[in-house]
Each structure stands twice: as structure tokens, then as C-alpha cells.
Amino acid sequence: MNDPAAPADDPLARERSHLSASRAALRAMREDVEALDIRDVTANWVNTQVLQHQVEERIKALADLSDTPLFFGRLDYLHAPGAEQAEGAEGERPQPEAAYRTLHIGRRHVHDADGDPMVIDWRAPVSQPFYRASKKDPMDVGLRRRFGYTGGDLTAYEDEHLSDPAEAATTSKLLQQEIERPRVGPMRDIVATIQPEQDEIVRSGLSGSVCVQGGPGTGKTAVGLHRVAYLLYAHRERLARTGTLVVGPNRSFLHYIEQVLPALGELTVAQATVDDLVAHVEVRGTDDATAATVKGDARMAQVLRRALYSHVTMPTEPVVVVRGSRRWRVPAYELEEIVRQLLDRDIRYGAAREALPQRIAHAVLVQMERAGEAPDDRVQDAVARNAAVKAAVKAVWPAVDPAKLVLRLLGDAEFLAEHAEGLLDEQERKAILWAKPARSVKSAKWSAADTVLIDEAADLIRRTPSLGHVVLDEAQDLSPMQYRAVGRRCTTGSATVLGDLAQGTTPWATRSWEEALAHLGKPDAVVEELTAGFRVPTDVITYASRLLPHIAPGLTPVASIRENPGFFEVRGSSGPDDVIAACRELLSREGSVGLIAADPRIPALTDALAAAGLPHVAPGEETTESTRLTLVPASLAKGLEYDYVLLDEPQAVVDAEPDERTGLRRLYVTLTRAVSGLIITHGAPLPTQLT
């Protein structure tokens, strides 16, 4: 590593000069787009609006984030990369950077006024050796240089000579510093710190689905987000048509990660929770654990299918169509045959209902042709709209509203028993049946699990549109029915599933990824396991791993690669004063602080912080340099990270859950949110699994 105060002619000064020139070039690229005059190149108002939107999106993508490094590495190739290395995805022409031996690797492509590259996008094929090259396989790279930054200022560099066998391989100090760098505010991208095994997942193809099992601090969330960014780079046109989506566990989590993709220049990725996806009705009620577990069981899909198709009845009367002076009669047995054919085709309920009048009309046209007439498509459409045909369709295959179907199923004991026979036992039916049936869809106190049932029913009636790629994070907590709801959004696309079986904190948490992927509709997805911990300090993850034999016996414990063991201490506490003192101690350090506690203890801690004059925010709210403390209910801690964590009363975290195993899993989550240090305070005895 070099001294930042080196003379102006040293390598660091030259790199700083290149950074300044690159930022100036990026500004020029943005100004060029801002100066575009599209008035004379569009044919009409619609085209003008579309092009204007595209221009505005391009301007946003070219924004220079002053506190974010524009490039973070450099590759010196032994030979200029060939066209096969620089060829883009989907057969694009070779990229111009193929002719250059020295390449600066960064968040986006930047070129000068002549079109010569100054920064290469990290997703380009020629950038791949920055993550994967090694002494054993240098990939034609002579030198790999990493840069250190303070804010947006380049302050240091570190060289690794991959082609020099005499130079021993060492752990990058800058890489360690970047991993451990204190953070305030939302999650940062980790594009500068991606490791070879992570990069392999990030760059895997669009056609296949991937499931990433990763313990705390293994970077699975960042890998998933960077995979989206990579796929948008490699398959932009295809995904622009089909869309991409990131699904997170809650709003706090989505707020935490929302700046990662824009920092990489990607602005078109939608983000939602599962509840957002299935928001057909307003959620005003809650289920107990038993009811929610039954409603989330995959058997409910079959119950709903039976209930829906029970509305189809076989015709007992013929259909008589009057046209002019002629009467055309379709007998009941022929109508029944048409209905059975549609049922056998197993198409959506709504699609079959729309096809039925056309099938009846076709039967009438056959009779017309036999009688010597020559009807065309217009005649068939007219017959399909005939009042007698409409009446027959309404009687045989009535329209069904998905919310009303679920309303009846949960409110009518006989209807539920009829369609759950052989699927749900009496106790299970009793658990999900409303004590007092609701009068209407609007007056019902729907629960979150109910909305998933409505979504299933809606898909049975009308196919849910599919996206090109969906990232599902914290997937271990989803019920089978929730997996089905997400899977419907990518039936013709692919998925990246991220999670940790040890962090499953719902009573219905998945037992295996094979089972989860089957419910998602992606049974052939490749399951990858990340076991190298980058974020959680060694002492902290070692302590938390004491719980693994009790919560997920088959999982490999995370092995921290951090040289810094981190700050870790378990302290006895006599009350709120000790918690406040520990908060002040952690706030005296640089970085963010999370005070995590069992949900029932949050009100008392809120009062204690206010009385002590310690400002704090809730999860999802932005921290600042003056307010670096976040008070986190244990139920919302999943997926969040803080430089320092104070965990209050571990046993209370366990006791707040419906069963011990779920409580221990929740405790495992809360123990692994720290990047640099953890203090545990407790007045009650610690859980025996920790001691």
C-alpha cells in the first residue's frame, strides 16, 4: 500500500488524476444526453413521451455519486484482451475496450470524447478476472490493483502481481478495510468486494434458476442484487420486455437495500414484499400460528381448485338459438360433451368460460353448414353473443370472484368440509374457519394468509403475468402457498432464491430447499451454498453458531474469513440504565449502532432512550451522522446490518416466539447482525443452548 502524501509523479497521483478525468468524462456524457433535442425526431405525441422518458432514465443512470468510488480496481493484462473476451451477451459485437491492456474496473462504463473507455463496467466479460484471477490461474492478468477510498476520495492503492511466482499470495488489506468500513444509512453495494464463489453465482445465466443458501454475513443478499444488475447488463433487451422484481421480507428491508441497484446504474427493478404482490383486499385481521400454518399449506391450493370448479354444472337442457325464421337446437348431451372437453383440457377457469360460448356457437355453425348455409366467423361471433347461449354459459359455467370464493370457503363450514375432504382433517378445518362469517368482501377482516389464498384463486381463474426474473430474499420464511404466489410471477422466467434455513423464524418455515423450490415451480434450480463469512466477526459468528445444532443440524457453520476477530462481550444487566450505558459506549465508536430487543420490550426501551436523551430511529428510517442509533424489534432484524449491535435479553427474544425452536432461530438472527462488534446485556439467565 502506498502513502497518500506521495509526490505528484507517483502512481497514486496518476490514479487520482485518472479519477478526476473519469468524473469529468461522465459529466460530459450526462451533459450530452441533457442537450439532446428530440422535437424533430419524433412522429407524434406518444413517441415524444416515450423517447423523453428514455432520455430522462438515461440521465438518471449517468449520475455521478460523489461519495461513491467511480472505479475500485484496475487490471493490467499481459496481452490485449481478444474479441472473444470482450464480446457482449446475446451475440453483441465486441466491445471497444478489447484493444486496451490496462483497464480500470468500476460501477459503470465511462468513455472520453473520442469514445475511448476510461472505466469499464464490472459486468463486462473483460472485468471478470478482477474477481476470479489467482496465482494458480492468472487469466492473462499481470497486475491487479485495488483502490482505497475515503468517501469519494482515492486515498490508497494495493497491487497484486499475479504473474510473479515469487510474490506470495496474501489477504488484501484494502479488501478487509472495505468489508469492515463503518456504515451509516442504507446498505451499500459490495461490487468491490465480491469473491470468486460469489461472482460465479452473479454471472450465471438467465435461463436457469439459482438458490443460494448462505449463513449470516456471507453476502447472499448483495449477491442476489448484483445478479440482477448483471442480468440487466447481459440481457437488457429481453428483461426490458419481461421485467424484473426483487421480493423482500418487509418494507424496512426493502428500504435498507433500495439504493444498491441505482448505485450500479439500474433504475428499472421493481421491489415488493409478498404481501404487496397479493394485495387484492385490505388486510385488517390476523391469524394465530395454527390457522396461518394451515392456510399456508400447499393442500389449500387443491381445496381452492375443488371449490372453484364445483361451480361448473353439467347442462340438463338444450340450447335453442333463433336466427331469423330458423331455430337451431344444441342438445344437452352435446353441451355436456363440450363442457367435459374443456374440463379435460385443464385450462384456466376464466379462459374455459370464455371458450364455452364459442364452442356452442361452433356446434350451431356445423348444423347451419349441414343445412346448406355458408356462415363465416362473424356469424359464429353473433351466435356466441346470443341471449340463449349467454344464459346457458351463465348456468353451466358461472363467473366466480376469487375473493368471494375464499370468503365462502372460510365462512361456510359445509362448503369447506365438502371441498377439503381427504385433504384437511376436522381440526385443521376448524382452525381456519371464521367464528363469525363475514357479510361481504369489504367487511371481512382478511389476514395476510387469506390474501395469498385469494391470489391462488385469482390465478386459477386468470393466469398471472410472468416476469423475466425474480429475486426472492429471506425465502426460508415463506409458506408453501407464498412460494406458489411468487412462483406465479416467474412461470416463464427464472428466479434467484436467497435464504438461510437456520434463520427460518415462522412456524411454517421451510425444512429444505428442495421442498421450497418445488412449491416455487423451480424444482431444477441449482442450489449453491456460501459458507465464507465476510461481514460477521469471527468471535460473534462462533458464539452464534452454538445454536446451529438445535435449529438446523445439517447446516455447515459459517467460517469467518475476517482477520479482525471483532469486539464481543456478554454482560450482566440490572436494568435500562445498563442498556443506555452500553448504547453510549457503542455510539462513541465510528459507525452505525443497532439496539435489538424482543418486540414486547421495545416500548420500555423507547421510553428509556427518550429519558436519556438518546435520539434514535426505527428500522427503515434513514440514519445520519448525528442519529446513528436504530431501535430494532427482533421480528424486523432479519437482513439488516449494523457496525455495532447491542442485544438486550436473549431469553426474552426466545420467549416472544410461539415455540422454542422458532425463538432460537430468531435469536440466531439477532446475534448475527453486527459487522464490527456485539454486546449482549442480560438480567435473566441466558438460553442454555448458548451456555
Secondary structure as UniProt FT lines:
FT   TURN            4..5
FT   TURN            8..9
FT   HELIX           11..34
FT   TURN            39..40
FT   HELIX           45..61
FT   TURN            66..67
FT   STRAND          71..77
FT   HELIX           83..86
FT   HELIX           89..91
FT   HELIX           96..99
FT   STRAND          102..106
FT   STRAND          110..111
FT   TURN            113..114
FT   STRAND          117..121
FT   TURN            122..123
FT   HELIX           125..127
FT   HELIX           129..132
FT   TURN            139..140
FT   STRAND          141..150
FT   TURN            151..152
FT   STRAND          153..161
FT   TURN            162..163
FT   TURN            165..166
FT   HELIX           173..180
FT   TURN            191..193
FT   HELIX           196..202
FT   STRAND          210..214
FT   TURN            216..217
FT   HELIX           220..234
FT   HELIX           236..242
FT   STRAND          244..248
FT   HELIX           251..257
FT   TURN            258..259
FT   HELIX           260..263
FT   TURN            264..265
FT   STRAND          270..273
FT   HELIX           274..277
FT   HELIX           289..295
FT   HELIX           299..309
FT   TURN            310..311
FT   STRAND          319..323
FT   TURN            324..325
FT   STRAND          326..330
FT   HELIX           332..345
FT   HELIX           349..370
FT   TURN            371..372
FT   HELIX           377..384
FT   HELIX           387..396
FT   HELIX           402..411
FT   HELIX           413..420
FT   TURN            421..423
FT   HELIX           426..432
FT   TURN            441..443
FT   HELIX           448..461
FT   STRAND          469..472
FT   HELIX           475..477
FT   HELIX           480..488
FT   TURN            489..490
FT   STRAND          494..499
FT   HELIX           501..503
FT   TURN            507..508
FT   HELIX           513..520
FT   TURN            523..524
FT   STRAND          526..530
FT   STRAND          532..533
FT   HELIX           538..544
FT   HELIX           545..547
FT   HELIX           548..551
FT   TURN            553..554
FT   STRAND          559..560
FT   STRAND          567..572
FT   HELIX           576..587
FT   STRAND          593..597
FT   HELIX           599..601
FT   HELIX           602..612
FT   TURN            619..620
FT   STRAND          629..633
FT   HELIX           634..636
FT   TURN            638..639
FT   STRAND          642..648
FT   HELIX           650..655
FT   HELIX           660..671
FT   STRAND          674..682
FT   TURN            688..690
//
